[in-house]
Amino acid sequence: MKQSLHYYRLSFLDYLKQFRGYSDLTLKTYDEALSEALPLIELEESPDQTILNLMPYRIHIAALNPKTISKKLSALRSFVEYLKEQGELVKLEADQSIKVPKTLPKPVLHEHIERALESATLQERTIVVLLYTLGLRISELSGLKLEVISLEWIRVSGKGNKVRDIPLIASSRKIIETYVKEFRPKEFLFEKAGERLSENSLRYIVTKLFKKVGLKVTPHQLRHSYATALLNNHARISDVSELLGHASMSTTQIYTKLGSTLKMDNYLNAHPLCKAEDAN
């Protein structure tokens, strides 16, 4: 059965890419988890079913942080569901969920983004502005084709090939038009030598730009900034959830908690009694 599992691992990864539309980075995460786990999983085979006991693997990864363990277990659960769909009689044991503390997103202040853009090249400016004004994932930006960009909307293919339309503001459209005129891409908005620019290349461009102004910023933080700005300016959470391409509105609700945290920070910094307590 173990040999079969390694064969299924490859077909599972192909399925995630071809039919679920997973990004290369997500596929790499799944592959690493499965490649690490399969040699350690204990198999208990019987005529009725095969039990995959994760306990030896759970012991192996016990020292990792809870979020990493949770991601690895999630990949294994998805893999076992795939095995069942292929007709294999399998059952997973010792896959109990681990409690992961929720962390608030870390948006970038608008003035910090503006400061970084002051010294940006046309390519850097276009990348950062689109991440900030469209709330895109880096994989979505990398796969953005010219044909999906219209005068007022951009059609984005997100996780699981889920399609959504995002409004394109006039200033962002103007930057795109200038960029296309200068770089003349053929199929994808961001290309290099006729191929789409990779997620890692885009990520490097963003981090390098913000490093110039002494900030450590990731593309995903710009997505957080987009969501936080909308909610702080009274956009409906259901609309923001749809614009972000979230499968569940509960994922979007974490930004409302962030808004409350920021309001409390502003209050503590502004109220004279709070300042008086700090002085004492």
C-alpha positions in Angstrom: 0.0 0.0 0.0 2.9 2.4 0.8 4.0 2.2 -2.9 0.5 3.0 -4.0 0.4 6.0 -1.7 3.5 7.5 -3.4 1.8 7.0 -6.8 -1.4 8.6 -5.5 0.6 11.6 -4.1 1.7 12.5 -7.6 -1.8 12.1 -9.1 -3.3 14.1 -6.1 -0.9 17.0 -6.8 -1.8 16.9 -10.4 -5.5 17.0 -9.5 -5.0 20.0 -7.3 -3.2 21.9 -10.1 -5.4 20.9 -13.0 -8.9 20.9 -11.4 -8.6 22.9 -8.2 -6.4 25.7 -9.6 -4.0 25.6 -6.7 -0.9 27.9 -7.0 2.6 26.5 -7.3 3.4 27.7 -3.7 0.4 25.8 -2.3 1.3 22.7 -4.3 4.8 22.9 -2.9 3.4 23.1 0.7 1.2 20.0 0.1 4.0 18.1 -1.6 6.4 18.8 1.3 3.8 17.7 3.9 3.0 14.4 2.1 6.6 13.6 1.3 7.5 14.1 4.9 4.5 12.2 6.3 4.1 9.1 4.1 7.3 7.3 5.2 6.3 7.8 8.9 2.6 6.9 8.7 1.8 3.6 10.3 -0.4 1.4 8.0 -2.9 -1.1 9.5 -4.3 -3.2 6.6 -7.3 -5.5 6.8 -9.6 -6.9 4.1 -12.2 -4.2 4.9 -10.0 -1.1 5.0 -6.6 0.4 5.5 -6.0 2.6 8.5 -3.5 5.4 8.2 -2.3 6.1 11.7 -0.6 9.5 11.9 0.7 9.1 15.5 4.3 8.5 14.5 4.2 11.5 12.2 2.5 13.6 14.9 5.3 12.8 17.3 7.9 13.7 14.6 6.4 17.2 14.0 5.3 17.9 17.7 8.0 20.6 18.2 6.7 22.8 15.3 4.4 25.7 15.9 0.6 24.9 15.9 -0.1 26.8 12.7 2.4 24.7 10.8 1.2 21.4 12.3 -2.4 22.4 11.4 -1.5 23.1 7.7 0.3 19.7 7.4 -2.6 17.8 8.9 -5.0 19.7 6.6 -3.0 18.5 3.6 -3.1 14.9 4.8 -6.9 15.0 5.4 -7.4 16.4 1.8 -5.1 13.6 0.5 -7.2 10.9 2.3 -10.4 12.3 0.9 -8.9 12.1 -2.5 -8.0 8.4 -1.9 -11.6 7.7 -1.0 -12.8 9.4 -4.2 -10.5 7.0 -6.1 -12.2 4.1 -4.5 -9.7 3.3 -1.8 -11.1 2.0 1.5 -9.0 4.1 3.9 -9.4 5.7 7.3 -7.3 8.3 9.0 -6.5 8.0 12.7 -4.7 10.4 15.1 -5.6 13.4 12.9 -7.2 15.4 15.7 -7.2 19.1 15.1 -4.7 21.3 16.9 -5.9 24.6 18.4 -4.3 27.5 16.4 -4.3 30.9 18.0 -5.9 33.5 15.7 -3.6 36.3 14.7 -4.8 39.6 13.4 -3.7 40.7 10.0 -1.0 43.3 9.7 -2.0 46.0 7.2 0.4 48.7 6.0 -0.5 52.3 6.8 -1.6 54.3 3.7 1.1 56.9 4.3 3.8 54.2 4.4 2.5 52.9 1.0 2.6 56.4 -0.4 6.1 57.0 0.9 7.3 53.8 -0.8 5.6 54.8 -4.1 7.5 58.1 -4.2 10.7 56.3 -5.3 9.0 53.4 -7.2 9.8 52.5 -10.8 6.8 52.1 -13.2 6.8 48.4 -12.7 7.1 48.6 -8.9 4.3 51.2 -8.8 2.0 49.1 -11.0 2.5 46.0 -8.9 2.0 47.7 -5.5 -1.0 49.8 -6.7 -2.8 46.8 -8.0 -2.2 44.7 -4.9 -3.4 47.7 -2.8 -6.5 48.8 -4.8 -7.7 45.3 -5.9 -6.8 43.2 -2.8 -5.3 40.5 -4.9 -3.4 37.4 -3.8 0.1 37.3 -5.2 -0.8 34.2 -7.2 -3.8 36.1 -8.7 -1.5 39.0 -9.7 1.0 36.6 -11.3 -1.8 35.0 -13.4 -3.5 38.2 -14.4 -4.1 38.2 -18.2 -4.6 41.3 -20.3 -7.9 39.9 -21.7 -9.6 40.1 -18.2 -8.9 43.8 -17.8 -11.7 46.1 -19.0 -12.3 49.9 -18.5 -14.0 49.5 -15.1 -13.5 45.9 -14.0 -10.9 43.2 -13.6 -12.0 39.6 -13.7 -9.9 37.5 -11.3 -9.6 33.7 -11.1 -8.9 32.9 -7.5 -8.6 29.8 -5.2 -10.3 26.8 -6.6 -10.8 28.6 -10.0 -13.4 30.8 -8.3 -14.0 33.8 -10.5 -14.9 37.3 -9.2 -15.1 40.8 -10.7 -13.3 43.7 -8.9 -13.9 47.4 -9.7 -11.0 49.1 -11.3 -10.6 52.7 -10.2 -9.6 55.3 -12.8 -6.1 56.0 -11.3 -5.2 52.3 -11.3 -6.5 51.9 -14.9 -4.3 54.8 -16.0 -1.2 53.2 -14.4 -2.0 49.9 -16.2 -2.4 51.7 -19.6 1.0 53.5 -19.0 2.6 50.2 -18.0 1.2 48.3 -21.0 2.4 51.0 -23.4 5.9 50.9 -21.9 6.4 47.1 -21.5 4.1 45.8 -24.2 3.2 42.4 -22.6 1.6 39.8 -24.9 -0.6 37.6 -22.7 0.0 38.3 -19.0 0.2 41.8 -17.5 3.5 41.0 -15.9 5.9 39.1 -18.1 9.6 38.4 -18.5 11.0 37.0 -21.7 7.5 36.1 -22.9 6.6 34.2 -19.8 4.5 35.4 -16.9 6.4 36.8 -14.0 6.5 34.3 -11.1 5.0 34.8 -7.7 8.5 34.8 -6.2 9.7 37.5 -8.6 6.7 39.7 -7.8 7.1 39.1 -4.1 10.8 40.1 -4.3 9.9 43.3 -6.1 7.5 44.4 -3.4 9.7 43.6 -0.5 12.7 45.3 -2.1 10.7 48.5 -2.7 9.5 48.8 0.9 13.0 47.9 2.2 14.2 51.1 0.6 12.1 53.1 3.1 13.0 50.9 6.0 9.8 48.7 6.1 9.3 45.0 6.0 6.2 44.5 3.9 4.8 41.4 2.1 2.3 41.4 -0.8 -0.3 39.8 1.4 -0.1 42.7 3.8 -1.2 45.0 1.0 -4.2 42.7 0.6 -4.9 43.2 4.3 -4.6 46.9 3.9 -7.2 46.8 1.1 -9.7 44.9 3.2 -9.1 47.0 6.4 -9.5 50.3 4.4 -12.8 49.2 3.0 -14.2 48.0 6.3 -13.0 51.1 8.2 -14.8 53.2 5.7 -18.1 51.4 6.3 -18.1 48.9 3.3 -20.5 46.0 4.0 -18.6 42.9 5.2 -20.5 40.7 2.7 -19.2 42.9 -0.2 -15.7 42.9 1.1 -15.8 39.1 1.5 -16.9 38.8 -2.2 -14.2 41.2 -3.4 -11.5 39.2 -1.5 -12.8 35.9 -2.9 -13.2 34.4 0.6 -15.1 31.1 0.7 -16.6 32.0 4.0 -17.6 35.4 5.5 -16.0 34.2 8.8 -12.6 34.6 7.2 -13.4 38.3 6.5 -14.7 38.9 10.0 -11.1 38.9 11.4 -10.7 42.3 9.8 -13.5 43.7 11.8 -11.6 42.7 15.0 -8.6 44.5 13.6 -10.7 47.6 13.1 -11.8 47.5 16.8 -8.2 47.1 17.9 -7.1 50.1 15.9 -9.9 52.2 17.3 -8.9 51.3 20.8 -5.2 52.2 20.1 -6.3 55.5 18.6 -8.5 56.2 21.6 -5.7 55.4 24.1 -3.4 57.7 22.2 -5.9 60.6 21.9 -7.9 60.8 25.1 -6.4 63.2 27.7 -7.1 60.9 30.6 -5.3 58.0 29.0 -2.3 60.3 28.4 -2.4 61.4 32.0 -2.4 57.7 33.2 0.6 57.0 31.0 2.4 60.0 32.5 1.8 58.7 36.0 
